[in-house]
């Protein structure tokens, strides 16, 4: 986990980038419109919204809630799993709205459309985060931390 502000920014940028790319590819594939141009066009606004939500809303709430839940806070694994799961739930909740707004006529979006988008997104976002993006981001961060320690010595 990040130990300072610089590491926190690096970690958040990695997590957001990988999740936005992964979920964008998935959603484009689900809607039979997967191509590089659509992926590139959607990445920047998706990343900006995801980053802002992560830093200012979802991340803050997820961490506060995780520390209030009855889990073994001394267990790094339980804490990471809890925070990651809460983050995914929060981000899917907001980013599903973002996706609907980006791809549809705002006046014709229904609550049923939202629930369908949320369900479609959560089934991909949770395993993507827990199995691929989270471990990869933590591994890259640990390499950065080791390099930083060796430079300081």
Rosetta blueprint (number, residue, H / E / L):
1 X L
2 X L
3 X L
4 X L
5 X H
6 X H
7 X H
8 X H
9 X H
10 X H
11 X H
12 X H
13 X H
14 X H
15 X H
16 X H
17 X H
18 X H
19 X H
20 X H
21 X H
22 X H
23 X H
24 X H
25 X H
26 X H
27 X H
28 X H
29 X H
30 X H
31 X L
32 X L
33 X L
34 X L
35 X L
36 X H
37 X H
38 X H
39 X H
40 X H
41 X H
42 X H
43 X H
44 X H
45 X H
46 X H
47 X H
48 X H
49 X H
50 X H
51 X H
52 X H
53 X H
54 X H
55 X H
56 X H
57 X H
58 X H
59 X H
60 X H
61 X H
62 X H
63 X H
64 X H
65 X H
66 X H
67 X H
68 X H
69 X L
70 X L
71 X L
72 X L
73 X L
74 X L
75 X L
76 X H
77 X H
78 X H
79 X H
80 X H
81 X H
82 X H
83 X H
84 X H
85 X H
86 X H
87 X H
88 X H
89 X H
90 X H
91 X H
92 X H
93 X H
94 X H
95 X H
96 X H
97 X H
98 X H
99 X H
100 X H
101 X H
102 X H
103 X H
104 X L
105 X L
106 X H
107 X H
108 X H
109 X L
110 X L
111 X H
112 X H
113 X H
114 X H
115 X H
116 X H
117 X H
118 X H
119 X H
120 X H
121 X H
122 X H
123 X H
124 X H
125 X H
126 X H
127 X H
128 X H
129 X H
130 X H
131 X H
132 X H
133 X H
134 X H
135 X H
136 X H
137 X H
138 X H
139 X H
140 X H
141 X H
142 X H
143 X H
144 X H
145 X H
146 X H
147 X H
148 X H
149 X H
150 X H
151 X H
152 X H
153 X L
